[in-house]
Amino acid sequence: MTIPSIRKIAGAVMISGAMVALAACGTNVEQRAATGAIAGAVVAGPAGAVVGGAAGTAVSKATDD
């Protein structure tokens, strides 16, 4: 692996971690899903919004149970 490819992988990991952390913001399912969707949309566009919303919902379900 070259240094630029390692940097790209590290950047993607950090962005993914930030997206999951932002998906955990909020006090209920709707807020967490919305925060995750916004974070996902900023990072990866419409597909990221879907993934972020799903991550926010999953985090909410996991923490509420």
C-alpha positions as CSV (number, residue, x, y, z in Angstrom):
1,M,0.0,0.0,0.0
2,T,1.1,3.5,-0.7
3,I,0.9,6.4,1.7
4,P,-1.9,8.2,-0.2
5,S,-4.1,5.1,-0.1
6,I,-3.5,4.6,3.6
7,R,-4.5,8.3,4.1
8,K,-7.7,7.7,2.2
9,I,-8.6,4.7,4.3
10,A,-7.8,6.5,7.5
11,G,-9.9,9.5,6.4
12,A,-12.8,7.3,5.5
13,V,-12.6,5.6,8.9
14,M,-12.5,8.9,10.7
15,I,-15.5,10.2,8.7
16,S,-17.4,7.0,9.4
17,G,-16.7,7.4,13.1
18,A,-17.8,11.0,13.1
19,M,-21.0,10.1,11.3
20,V,-21.9,7.4,13.9
21,A,-21.1,9.8,16.7
22,L,-23.3,12.4,15.2
23,A,-26.1,9.8,14.7
24,A,-26.1,9.4,18.5
25,C,-27.0,13.0,19.1
26,G,-30.6,13.7,20.2
27,T,-33.0,12.4,22.8
28,N,-35.4,10.4,20.7
29,V,-35.6,8.3,17.6
30,E,-36.6,11.1,15.3
31,Q,-33.8,13.4,16.4
32,R,-31.1,10.8,16.2
33,A,-32.3,9.7,12.7
34,A,-32.4,13.3,11.5
35,T,-29.0,14.1,12.9
36,G,-27.6,10.9,11.3
37,A,-29.2,11.7,8.0
38,I,-27.8,15.3,7.9
39,A,-24.3,14.0,8.8
40,G,-24.6,11.3,6.1
41,A,-25.8,13.8,3.5
42,V,-22.9,16.1,4.2
43,V,-20.4,13.2,3.8
44,A,-21.8,11.1,1.0
45,G,-24.9,12.8,-0.5
46,P,-28.3,11.1,-0.8
47,A,-27.0,7.6,-0.1
48,G,-25.2,8.9,2.9
49,A,-28.4,10.4,4.2
50,V,-30.1,7.1,4.0
51,V,-27.2,5.3,5.8
52,G,-27.0,8.0,8.4
53,G,-30.7,7.9,9.1
54,A,-30.5,4.2,9.5
55,A,-27.5,4.5,11.8
56,G,-29.3,7.1,13.9
57,T,-32.3,4.8,14.3
58,A,-30.2,1.8,15.1
59,V,-28.2,3.8,17.8
60,S,-31.5,5.0,19.2
61,K,-33.0,1.6,19.4
62,A,-29.8,0.2,21.0
63,T,-29.6,2.9,23.7
64,D,-33.3,3.0,24.5
65,D,-33.6,-0.8,25.2
